Amino acid sequence: MSAVTTPPIDLYYWTTPNGWKASIMLEECGLPYRMIPVNIGKGVQRSPDFLAVSPNGKIPAITDPDGPGGQPITVYESNAILQYLARKVGRFYPSEERARIAVDIWLFWQAANFGPTLGQTHHFRIYASDKIPYAIERFTAEAARLYGVLDAQLSRHPFVAGEDFTIADIAVVTWAKLWERQGQDIADFPHVGRWLDVVKARPAVQRGFKLRPEPEEAAAPAC
């Protein structure tokens, strides 16, 4: 009898904090996947083909040919991808309700606060053609406040949502690793610094961060 081969998951991807969430999670789960580059610098995310996959025109997205009931499923929005894959493999997302709520709190915190604020910080500090002092100061200061929130949590727990590594850590680390670009001094947040060292040392996290499109694809900002 021949072995059953698991078909790969299609990962629609570019090298951004949200894209890294999906690549890291697929590596942590040990699931086979193939990367489909979506060059956001060339506007591929606005193409009809990609919008048919991800209607909001944002990466990442995945298509799992072995979805619920053995039928294909497409999932977009990076934290929804984390939740889906965690449920699929039964890892990194606790089944006990209180522990799962703790993870969900930090997933929503990242999606509603940490990610958007740091994205705007990147934009106004690095990419905006007009350097607007008010915007730079506003978002840099709010980024510092949020790092303070994270640092306080990590002063009480080894990982973002508690005692174990979960998808909350994956959601947050892809943004927190870029603290220098956000005008922050990691020495001001020692517990974040300790946690970053631990999470970035995981082999699957390293592989997820290293995933790159083919060389002929033009580089795009990692934000």
Protein Blocks (a to p, Z undefined) as FASTA:
>chain_A
ZZdddddddddddddfklmmmmmmmmmnopacddddddfknopmmgmklmmmmmnopacd
dddfblghhiacddehjklmmmmmmmmnopaiafblklmmmmmmmmmmmmmmmmmmmmmm
mmmmmmpmbdcfklmmmmmmmmmmmmmmmmmmmmmpmbfnlmbccfklmmmmmmmmmmmm
nopafklmmmlmmmmmmmmmpmklmmmmmpccdfklccdddZZ
